[in-house]
Amino acid sequence: MKAARIVKVVLLIAGIAALLSFFVLRLWNWLMPEIFGLHAITFAQAFGLLLLSKILFGGFRGLRPGFGRRGWQRRMMERWDSMTPEEREKFRQGLRSRCAPLGSPAPEAKS
């Protein structure tokens, strides 16, 4: 039962990757040669380009638990809950001194 589910997930991921690679291939070969004079690419190159862009711009947030957006929020809430009221106020003051709201004057530098 579990093995069948794993096979389905792997096939789904492979299918999505193939479909996205196909779209990258079609868009590249439609736009890039005419606009920039670049060569057309193959399906394997489109997949590599898709993978490279995922690594450079998207990361792999779902592969490591606790490292995505929710993991960051959870860790920050745990730190906040463990702070004393004095530490919280010091933290707030530090944020205010570094992160002024838009349109407000910049904080003065300490000498």
C-alpha beads as a LAMMPS data file, in Angstrom:
LAMMPS data file: protein, C-alpha beads

111 atoms
110 bonds

1 atom types
1 bond types

-500.0 500.0 xlo xhi
-500.0 500.0 ylo yhi
-500.0 500.0 zlo zhi

Masses

1 110.0

Atoms # bond

1 1 1 0.000 0.000 0.000
2 1 1 2.748 2.426 1.011
3 1 1 4.957 1.467 -1.956
4 1 1 2.106 2.145 -4.382
5 1 1 1.635 5.600 -2.892
6 1 1 5.339 6.360 -3.201
7 1 1 5.294 5.266 -6.846
8 1 1 2.285 7.532 -7.507
9 1 1 4.018 10.519 -5.905
10 1 1 7.228 9.895 -7.872
11 1 1 5.249 9.593 -11.115
12 1 1 3.305 12.763 -10.319
13 1 1 6.508 14.710 -9.637
14 1 1 8.103 13.341 -12.827
15 1 1 5.009 14.273 -14.821
16 1 1 4.951 17.808 -13.447
17 1 1 8.679 18.212 -14.120
18 1 1 8.206 16.943 -17.690
19 1 1 5.272 19.293 -18.285
20 1 1 7.147 22.300 -16.910
21 1 1 10.220 21.374 -18.970
22 1 1 8.034 21.185 -22.068
23 1 1 6.708 24.704 -21.386
24 1 1 10.243 26.035 -20.807
25 1 1 11.352 24.374 -24.056
26 1 1 8.486 25.824 -26.067
27 1 1 8.808 29.322 -24.611
28 1 1 12.583 29.413 -25.020
29 1 1 12.497 28.163 -28.602
30 1 1 9.676 30.568 -29.445
31 1 1 11.136 33.715 -27.874
32 1 1 14.877 33.577 -27.356
33 1 1 16.135 32.845 -30.888
34 1 1 14.092 35.683 -32.374
35 1 1 14.597 38.260 -29.631
36 1 1 18.227 37.624 -28.670
37 1 1 19.535 35.457 -31.500
38 1 1 20.179 32.496 -29.181
39 1 1 20.071 28.862 -30.280
40 1 1 17.092 26.590 -29.739
41 1 1 17.411 24.143 -26.839
42 1 1 16.570 20.461 -26.372
43 1 1 14.168 18.950 -23.850
44 1 1 17.063 17.892 -21.592
45 1 1 18.488 21.420 -21.694
46 1 1 15.054 22.827 -20.835
47 1 1 14.874 20.485 -17.825
48 1 1 18.373 21.560 -16.761
49 1 1 17.426 25.214 -17.126
50 1 1 14.311 24.628 -15.036
51 1 1 16.332 22.851 -12.344
52 1 1 19.013 25.550 -12.349
53 1 1 16.441 28.313 -11.976
54 1 1 14.805 26.407 -9.116
55 1 1 18.151 26.103 -7.341
56 1 1 19.153 29.731 -7.917
57 1 1 15.831 31.468 -7.355
58 1 1 13.441 29.101 -5.593
59 1 1 15.475 26.868 -3.370
60 1 1 14.194 23.574 -2.034
61 1 1 12.149 24.714 0.940
62 1 1 9.988 21.612 1.135
63 1 1 12.841 19.145 1.517
64 1 1 14.125 20.158 4.952
65 1 1 11.557 20.377 7.739
66 1 1 11.798 23.514 9.828
67 1 1 13.635 25.576 7.205
68 1 1 10.709 26.962 5.242
69 1 1 8.591 29.980 6.015
70 1 1 6.552 28.183 8.672
71 1 1 9.687 26.789 10.318
72 1 1 11.164 30.277 10.604
73 1 1 7.973 31.622 12.145
74 1 1 7.802 28.728 14.611
75 1 1 11.431 29.203 15.708
76 1 1 10.922 32.961 16.085
77 1 1 7.789 32.456 18.204
78 1 1 9.679 30.000 20.429
79 1 1 12.443 32.555 20.935
80 1 1 9.896 35.319 21.634
81 1 1 8.071 33.171 24.198
82 1 1 11.318 32.465 26.048
83 1 1 12.231 36.184 26.332
84 1 1 11.619 38.229 29.454
85 1 1 9.590 41.467 29.103
86 1 1 12.845 43.451 29.362
87 1 1 14.444 41.415 26.552
88 1 1 11.349 41.896 24.388
89 1 1 11.449 45.663 24.854
90 1 1 15.178 45.736 24.048
91 1 1 14.456 43.706 20.900
92 1 1 11.665 46.122 19.878
93 1 1 13.951 49.112 20.423
94 1 1 16.638 47.510 18.278
95 1 1 14.134 46.952 15.485
96 1 1 12.873 50.525 15.727
97 1 1 16.396 51.902 15.501
98 1 1 17.186 49.838 12.374
99 1 1 13.817 49.669 10.607
100 1 1 12.078 53.015 10.423
101 1 1 8.622 53.028 8.745
102 1 1 8.428 54.392 5.204
103 1 1 8.217 58.167 5.053
104 1 1 9.625 58.725 8.532
105 1 1 13.023 60.315 9.013
106 1 1 15.969 57.974 9.306
107 1 1 17.235 57.390 12.842
108 1 1 20.251 59.441 13.785
109 1 1 23.587 57.645 13.929
110 1 1 25.111 57.234 17.368
111 1 1 28.544 58.770 17.845

Bonds

1 1 1 2
2 1 2 3
3 1 3 4
4 1 4 5
5 1 5 6
6 1 6 7
7 1 7 8
8 1 8 9
9 1 9 10
10 1 10 11
11 1 11 12
12 1 12 13
13 1 13 14
14 1 14 15
15 1 15 16
16 1 16 17
17 1 17 18
18 1 18 19
19 1 19 20
20 1 20 21
21 1 21 22
22 1 22 23
23 1 23 24
24 1 24 25
25 1 25 26
26 1 26 27
27 1 27 28
28 1 28 29
29 1 29 30
30 1 30 31
31 1 31 32
32 1 32 33
33 1 33 34
34 1 34 35
35 1 35 36
36 1 36 37
37 1 37 38
38 1 38 39
39 1 39 40
40 1 40 41
41 1 41 42
42 1 42 43
43 1 43 44
44 1 44 45
45 1 45 46
46 1 46 47
47 1 47 48
48 1 48 49
49 1 49 50
50 1 50 51
51 1 51 52
52 1 52 53
53 1 53 54
54 1 54 55
55 1 55 56
56 1 56 57
57 1 57 58
58 1 58 59
59 1 59 60
60 1 60 61
61 1 61 62
62 1 62 63
63 1 63 64
64 1 64 65
65 1 65 66
66 1 66 67
67 1 67 68
68 1 68 69
69 1 69 70
70 1 70 71
71 1 71 72
72 1 72 73
73 1 73 74
74 1 74 75
75 1 75 76
76 1 76 77
77 1 77 78
78 1 78 79
79 1 79 80
80 1 80 81
81 1 81 82
82 1 82 83
83 1 83 84
84 1 84 85
85 1 85 86
86 1 86 87
87 1 87 88
88 1 88 89
89 1 89 90
90 1 90 91
91 1 91 92
92 1 92 93
93 1 93 94
94 1 94 95
95 1 95 96
96 1 96 97
97 1 97 98
98 1 98 99
99 1 99 100
100 1 100 101
101 1 101 102
102 1 102 103
103 1 103 104
104 1 104 105
105 1 105 106
106 1 106 107
107 1 107 108
108 1 108 109
109 1 109 110
110 1 110 111
